[in-house]
């Protein structure tokens, strides 16, 4: 089922100040079966957008549709969506079985059907052995699976996930990214997934919406977002380490606007042998490779280098690159 957001705006009142705009004319669409990742820094409007789709917040203007039905003025219970929260929101005094089936029982679903749905979801998520435990007895990953199971048993038109992995450690986050993506594909249910983590955005999303100050800065496939950033903001935000963005004249012809280049497109060379020359002022050792921070005039450029050929701290180095790897942006920060 599709999700459509059209020209949605939302502001919050602030004491003794002008209202704060959280969303400014947001347009977004998720096609049937897509997983759309909404990514951006803190305060960009990600969670507000998700809460508006869920019906937990009422937009000031605009329209929201779920499964081609206008739900803008409907209550959360009438929207046929299931939300998975950052904090899991499990009832501590109930067992896993009772947590998963709570919403179904509240809707007066027949007891036999409730048990069947609980069992099916538990098998799907590999938590059959936890059904009689309470949340305090579970690991973070198990709690997240319980929260997902509670959403799955409802068989909603869409899933809404609000930073569901942010409380997990790095290893478990990587594992659960693959688990959630695989689960969503198997179920074929449309999903909106909110995160501040650009790695989650690039690895999980069919398409990615980058939010900035309540607006959609760019919306496209992970490849489009990474390979063709629409602005210097997207260029710096997506990618680890981020794209180098410097005055145009340093990397390309022209004295107005900005030029960008990914660290992996810069190659360290012998001093004086590259197109740029500088001095290494910092290194980030990552085991098999080093992120080299090179001071070139008034700018600092980041380059990836294999550990064996990294120039070394305080060493003079050249930097080589191809013109085809240089991105060009206007003075307003938009891609040319």
Order of alpha helices (4+ residues) and beta strands (2+ residues): beta-beta-beta-alpha-beta-beta-beta-alpha-alpha-alpha-beta-alpha-beta-alpha-beta-beta-alpha-alpha-beta-alpha-beta-beta-beta-beta-beta-beta-beta
